[in-house]
Amino acid sequence: MLEEVERWLSTRSWSANERPLHRILAAKQRTGQTVSVVLPALNEEATVGDIASVIRHDLMRQVPLVDELVVVDSGSTDRTSEVAAAAGARVVHRDEILPRLPAVPGKGEVLWRSLLVTTGDIVCFIDADLKDFSSDFVSGIVGPLLTEPDVDLVKAMYDRPLGGTAGQGGRVTELMARPLLNMHWPQLAGFVQPLGGEYAARRSLLEQLPFPVGYGVELGMLVDALHLAGLDALAQVDVGVRKHRHQDGQALGRMAAAIYRTAQLRLARGHLIRPSLTQFERGEDGFEPRTYSVDTEERPPMVDIAEYQARKAA
């Protein structure tokens, strides 16, 4: 491991309990910064309500850490929106944000558009499929942004059990993202969960970053933030254990392809001859090919969008 990364691990990796809530709140009051929490959601009626309820109770009613809680629904066909609203979140539908620009499917698209419907100086993203959710996920990663003025982005790190076995979740991380980062961006080798969906950042950083529209958003954001702000502006906080819905192997394959594409663009800004992935499923007549397109589109930095500029000027 690079000496720089070893130093970073000792100075920019923390545990959530290192910053008690009273210290975080004092820093928020002193600095006057506001905090927005965004839950990107697609058919998450089983979990989104519990997450929103915990955040509302622990971090908005009991203590004033979170200023706004927004669920961005990216086209759910279940009761995600109704459940989220009943739990006290403000629900915004993806297609209602920046309507002049037709939305494309993907998590990164939702995160990018969320910048237009939130106002916080700090924006915290939380996946909407988490089970046994704790508000430490929010306070843990928001805390350093309030107490450390030179930190711009904080990722959560955690154990990810799979089928009752500790540490076996995060298969795409171990098979795709970690090798890519170690080989091409070794400064980022110290991140335990580089693809984790729980992270917080200053709006002033997020609005300058391009957003891959799909699953490559987390890797792309980390790499771009490294180049824009430097390693010491990035940090991670241990928040314990993350339990969520796991995807099947073929879905993970498509995720890995999108992540590889995101990395490729950042390595060479090159051209993919065939931005697609063929997988196989057993059918009545044997194995049948299924070909999927790989996310190749990216949204520009939000600061370049006219509607966002107009809102900032207002």
Secondary structure, 3 states (H helix, E strand, C coil): CCHHHHHHHHHHEEEHHHCCHHHHHHHHHHHCCCEEEEEEECCCCCCHHHHHHHHHHHHHHCCCCCCEEEEEECCCCCCHHHHHHHCCCEEEEHHHCCCCCCCCCCHHHHHHHHCCCCCCCEEEECCCCEECCCCHHHHHHHHHHHHCCCCCEEEEEEECCECCECCCCCHHHHHHHHHHHHHHCHHHCCCCCCCCCCEEEEHHHHCCCCEECCCCHHHHHHHHHHHHHCHHHEEEEEEEECEECCCCHHHHHHHHHHHHHHHHHHHHCCCCCCCEEEEEEEECCEEEEEEEECCCCEECCHHHCHHHHHHHHC
